[in-house]
Amino acid sequence: MRILAIADEVDQRLYGPVLRQRFSDVSLVLSCGDLPIYYLEFIVSTLNVPLLYVRGNHAPEQLSSSGEVKREPEGCVDIDGRTVKERGLLIAGLEGSMRYSDGPNQYSDNEMWVKVLRLAPRLWLNKKRYGRYLDILVTHSAPLGIQDAEDLCHRGFRSFVPFLEWFRPRYHLHGHIHAYTPSVVTETRYLDTMVLNAFRFRVLDIPDDTLLA
Ligand SMILES: [Zn+2]
């Protein structure tokens, strides 16, 4: 099964008729935040597959055709603080970045710890019910010390590291770190998890025989 992961910037390699031509075999889209609402709606309506997302620290707003302020992309599912089963995969989301200003969707390390601990009982239920805690963790920020950056805004969350140790997802997809140069590391194995920066876009292929019924 093919997944399209997206984050941070509109990519002209996706935004247009090319999306349907190049990505018609995608079964699921995961957005790691900071993308405009019109872009998410374009992708979900063009590919016509589920699109799950978390918000980044840049919370987009746009005016709807009737002149109202729109904050939610239509047809997409916000998975912040939740775990869902979609296309045979257990997926959980944690939005936001480290708190560095009075902007939206920012959390201290302690606040993110609370979000992680709130999610934990649902992951234990997954383990009981499906034999595994989680397949994919979707976040905006990276874990502390893994593909993050030094400045407060781009520093990873401390709680994400024990999260990966406890729940061992196959993938941790994040955004927030703009990988403009090849020197930015965008793939790191940590224990059982491939930590992947989804900046602009990334395609993941999951073997069908590992999907839940
Ligand atoms: Zn960001």
Residues whose N, C-alpha, C, O or C-beta is under 5 A from the ligand:
A	BS01	ZN	D34 G56 N57 H176
